[in-house]
Amino acid sequence: MSDEVTIFEKILNKEISADIVFENEKVLAFNDISPQAKTHILFIHKLKKTKNLSEMVMDEPEQVLETFQAIANYAQEKGLDKSGYRIVTNQGVSGGQSVFYTHFHLLADQALGGFGN
């Protein structure tokens, strides 16, 4: 994995600011600076950097559960679970990943296009 410091690490280290909407001891969530939906929040795990979902699953599988629990808690707290939401993660350049620190996008508060429904 690259030793390059990502924007998410800079947010975690308070080197740059972010509009933080959720935080617990393991997960941080903040509004995306280029939203693709009315609600577009990024969730990252705080304890150990992984570069993508595959690496997280293989090296730090408990982080997947902890991050998804945080997403579910946030969605329920904000009532997003009633209307629905989407969780997206990109992996690799061809998958649209631009920040190589595992993160999950929560998109909500508008009708989202389907994938062949």
ABEGO torsion letter per residue (X at the ends): XBABBBAAAAAAAGABBBBBABBBAABBBBBBABBABABBBBBBBAABBBABAAAAAAABAAAAAAAAAAAAAAAAAAGAAAAEBBBBBBBEAAAGBABBBBBBBBBBGBBBBBBGX
